[in-house]
C-alpha cells in the first residue's frame, strides 16, 4: 500500500515538473512560435507572414505567459490536454493513437528480446567461461554497440531478399522488422544481466546445497534459480522501457511508424506546445506506472523486501 | 501436329481469351494500389493536407488542369466572365453527389469557398466581394478584374467539401468530397485508405482500393519501392533514382516541374543593393556542377521558369552563366578588394553573408554547402544557417535575412501569375526582398487583370533576368517509382493529382 501511495505522490510530482518545464522550454525556444506553427500546419510552400499573423491572432500568442501557464495547469488537473495547434485534433486522441502504435511495437520488441536474451543468458551463466558464455559476450557487445547500423543492414538484406516489407504499418508482418531491430539491442543487455545473475546465484551456498541434497540440475534451476534470476531482470526491464523509447524514436522515423517518438519530434519542430506537453506528460506518467508495476511484481516474487 | 480447330471452336476460344484478358482491363477490380509519399496527412482540413486528398482523387475542385497547365472543367462544366471582368459565372456539373450522399449544390460550393477564404492562403487574397447562387450557377463578384480566377479555384485549398465536413470553427473535421475515391479510414499523421465511390460522376477508376502512407525518409521510400511491396512511390532522392533505374521490379519516371531552386537575395542589403553585386553572385554559381553532382539532373537553370511553363519560359533572354573571372571583375568595379584571408573587403567591411536554408528538402543543405565553396572562390564568405523553413518569411518581414536558399513552387496555382504577383510585385515572403521595380508591378497587375499578353510576360521574365532579385539555380524534376505491372502512370507537373483513377493494376 505504501508503494502505491509513494508512487501516486511521485506521479503528481512528475506531472507538475514535466508540465512546468515543458511549458518553460517551449516558451524559451528561439524563433517566432507563430511562424513555426504556421510552417507545421501549412508546409514550407505556404508559410507566409499572413499565415503567421493569422496563427498568432487565432492562438493569442502575444498574451503574457503567466495566465497561459495557469490555464495549462488548470487544464492539466481536469486532464484536458487541449487540441493540437497543427492538426486541430484533440491531443488526447492523437496521443492514444500514437502511443498505442508505439506501445505495441515496444511490447513486441520486449517480448522478442525476452525470448532471445534470458534463455541464452541462463545457459551461459550456468557455465561461466564456457564457449557459449564467451560467444554471447562478443555477440551481445557487438549488438548493443551498433543498433542503427545493424538496422540498416537488416533492412537492405531483407528487402533485397524479398523477405519483409521495408516499411509500413497496419499488418502484423510490418512489426517484424522494427521489433527485431529493437529487440536485438535489448536482448543483448538482457542476456548479460541474466548471465551475471545466474553465474552469481550458482556460486551461492543455498544453490550448491540444493545440488548436494540430490536435486537434478533442472530441478535446482527451476526451484531455486529462476525466481532469483527474475528479480534483477525485472528491475532492469523497467529501465529498458526508458531506453526503448530512445530506440523507438529512431526506428519509427526509419520505417514510417505512426508512433509517439515520431509525434514528439514533429511536435517540437512545429512548436505544437499542447502536443509536446501532452506527450511528455503521458511518457513521464507511463514510466511511473511501469516502475510501479515492476516494484509490485518484484515484491511478489522476492519475499525479502516485505515487512 | 494438331488438327486445325473447327471455326466455331476458334470463335469460342477467341471469345474466351478476350474475356479473360479483357475483363480486368475494362472493369474495376478489387486490387489495392499503395501510394507512398513524404507528405504527412495531418487532418482532413483542406488548408493543412487538402492537396493529398485532391492528389488521391478523394476531393475535387471546380476547375482542373492538364499537364500543360491548361484549365479543364472540374466540378464546374464551364465558366464565363462579364465584359468588365468583375462578374464570373461558374456552371456546376449536374448529377454530382458528395460521399455522404448529398447533392452538389451552389450553396454547398459557396459554403466551401467562403470557408476556405476565411483561412490564410491565395484564395483569401482574391478581390471577391460576393458569391451568390443563381440556378445551377455560382456567381462571383469581384472588386477588380482577376483573369486567373479559375486557376485559383483549381488549387487544393479551394476544394469543395460537403457542408457537413466542416466543424463550427470552419475547420474540416471529416473528408466528404466528390472524387472517384471515397475515404474509408484516416489515421493521421501517416496513412489513409480509400475505395471506389460508385456514384462518381466521371469514369470509374480501374483499381478498386487505394492506400496512402507518408514516409519521411527518402531512403526508406526507395527501399519500399525496391521491395515491390508498394506500387507508387513519390519523390525519390537522387542516389536512389540511379539505383532503382537498374531494377527490373520498378520503373522510374521523372518530369520537370514548375519548382525552382533559387537564391533569395536581400536587395536592400548594402552589399547586394547594386545589380552588379547580384550578377556577380549569379556568375559565381556553377549551376551545371550543382545540378549534375547533387541533384543528378543534366543541367542547371539558366532562367527562373523552366521550359515546362511555356508561357513564362523566355527563349530570348541571355542565359545565366558561370564565369568566376567576370564575377570577380564586377565585384572589383564595386570597390571590393581581396583581404588577407582572400575574403573581399570594402571600407573596412568583410563581404560576409549568412545563408538561411531548411532541411525539409534534403538537397537544400547539400547545395548550400557547395554554394559556400563557390562563393568563397570569388571572395564572399558565407555562413550557412540550416533552420526551420519559417525563418525565411520571418527574416523577410523583420529585414534580417541576407540570402536564403529555397525551392519555390510556381504552380501552387496552375497559373504562375499568382506566384509572380505574390513574389515579385514588388516583394514577397518567398520572392524578392528589398527590391522595387514599378514596371514589373504594373505588368504583373495588368496580367492578373487579364489585360497583358505574352510580350508582357516576356518583359517580366526579362526584368527578373536582368535585375536578379532572386538568383535561379536549378529546375526541379519530380520523380516517381512505379512497380512493374502497373499501367498508365504519369507525373502531373503541376502536382495536382497522382492520376490514380487512370492506373491499372492486375488483381
Interface residues (C-beta under 8 A of the other chain):
Chain A: X31 X32 X35 X36 X38 X39 X41 X42 X43 X44 X45 X46 X47 X48 X49 X50 X51 X52 X53 X54 X55 X86 X87 X88 X89 X94 X97 X155 X156 X159 X160 X162 X164 X165 X166 X167 X168 X169 X170 X253 X254 X255 X256 X257 X258 X262 X263 X266 X269
Chain B: X39 X40 X42 X43 X45 X47 X48 X119 X120 X121 X125 X171 X187 X188 X189 X190 X191 X213 X214 X215 X216 X217 X220 X223 X224 X226 X227 X228 X229 X230 X358 X360 X361 X387 X388 X389 X390 X391 X393 X394 X396 X397 X409 X412 X428 X429 X430
